[in-house]
Each structure stands twice: as C-alpha cells, then as structure tokens.
Amino acid sequence: MNIAKLKEQAKSLFSSADFITHIHNEKDYESALELMDELIEDYDEQKPLIEVLFLSIERWEDESEEFSEFNAKIESLGSGFLF
C-alpha cells in the first residue's frame, strides 16, 4: 500500500467535496444527495464512499434546523410506531 498516494488522493477528494464528511449548509446537502444518487447506481463498487456520505447526510438531517419540525414529529410518535 502506498500511504503517501492514498493520503494525496484523500486530500484531493475532500478538498473538492468536503461535504462527503461534513455538510455545512443547504448547498452541501443538495450536493451530497446528488452524489448519493450517482453512487447508488453502482452500490457494490461504491459502498465505502456511500457509507461515509450516508453518515454525513444522516447527521445533517438529524441536526439541521430545516428538519427540526419533522424530527420532532417523528420523535413524538414514540417507539411503538411501525413504518
């Protein structure tokens, strides 16, 4: 394994798409969803990146003011509610 090459590739990826690990705003969120749409078309090949991006999207949806009303409504349903 070439650690230096791996580090450089990661640096390049995250500098051009830092929303992969942390969504900062609505634009990042939209970019993350757009990328996810593309990645899931080749799920098996893209699974590691999908998993990292999923965590970023999930964190944004859990913490963003945009989703606070929805999250409160879901939480008020209690654990007995089945989807």
VMD Tcl script that draws the C-alpha trace (Angstrom):
set ca {
  {0.00 0.00 0.00}
  {1.31 3.41 -0.94}
  {0.29 5.56 2.05}
  {1.57 8.80 0.52}
  {-0.50 8.24 -2.62}
  {-3.57 7.32 -0.57}
  {-3.22 10.46 1.55}
  {-2.87 12.64 -1.54}
  {-5.96 11.09 -3.14}
  {-7.98 11.59 0.05}
  {-6.80 15.19 0.32}
  {-7.82 15.83 -3.28}
  {-11.23 14.22 -2.82}
  {-12.11 16.01 0.40}
  {-10.84 19.37 -0.78}
  {-13.13 19.23 -3.80}
  {-16.11 17.69 -1.96}
  {-15.75 18.24 1.78}
  {-19.50 17.67 2.21}
  {-18.71 13.96 1.98}
  {-17.67 14.03 5.64}
  {-19.47 17.14 6.90}
  {-22.38 19.08 5.43}
  {-22.22 22.77 6.31}
  {-25.25 24.21 4.51}
  {-28.17 23.52 2.18}
  {-25.95 23.65 -0.92}
  {-23.68 20.96 0.55}
  {-26.75 18.89 1.42}
  {-28.05 19.09 -2.14}
  {-24.60 18.16 -3.49}
  {-24.46 15.20 -1.11}
  {-27.86 13.94 -2.26}
  {-26.88 14.36 -5.89}
  {-23.68 12.41 -5.36}
  {-25.55 9.70 -3.44}
  {-27.95 9.29 -6.37}
  {-24.99 8.65 -8.63}
  {-23.16 6.34 -6.25}
  {-26.05 4.00 -5.53}
  {-26.26 3.10 -9.21}
  {-23.08 1.11 -8.63}
  {-23.64 0.19 -4.99}
  {-21.24 -2.72 -4.67}
  {-18.33 -0.79 -6.15}
  {-19.09 2.45 -4.28}
  {-20.17 1.03 -0.91}
  {-17.32 2.53 1.20}
  {-17.96 6.05 -0.12}
  {-21.73 5.56 0.21}
  {-21.31 4.64 3.87}
  {-19.23 7.75 4.64}
  {-21.60 10.01 2.70}
  {-24.63 8.41 4.38}
  {-23.29 9.37 7.81}
  {-22.82 12.95 6.69}
  {-26.36 13.15 5.29}
  {-27.84 11.49 8.36}
  {-26.04 13.90 10.70}
  {-27.30 16.90 8.68}
  {-30.89 15.61 8.70}
  {-30.70 14.96 12.45}
  {-29.20 18.35 13.37}
  {-30.34 20.83 10.71}
  {-32.97 23.42 11.59}
  {-34.58 22.57 8.26}
  {-35.56 19.14 9.62}
  {-36.29 20.09 13.24}
  {-40.08 20.11 12.88}
  {-40.07 16.79 11.04}
  {-37.70 15.21 13.57}
  {-39.83 16.45 16.48}
  {-42.92 14.94 14.88}
  {-41.19 11.58 14.39}
  {-39.89 11.63 17.95}
  {-43.39 12.37 19.29}
  {-44.69 9.19 17.67}
  {-42.73 7.11 20.15}
  {-41.03 3.79 19.63}
  {-44.28 1.86 19.18}
  {-44.93 3.36 15.74}
  {-44.14 0.97 12.92}
  {-43.29 2.16 9.43}
}
mol new
graphics top color blue
foreach p $ca { graphics top sphere $p radius 0.5 }
foreach p [lrange $ca 0 end-1] q [lrange $ca 1 end] { graphics top cylinder $p $q radius 0.2 }
display resetview
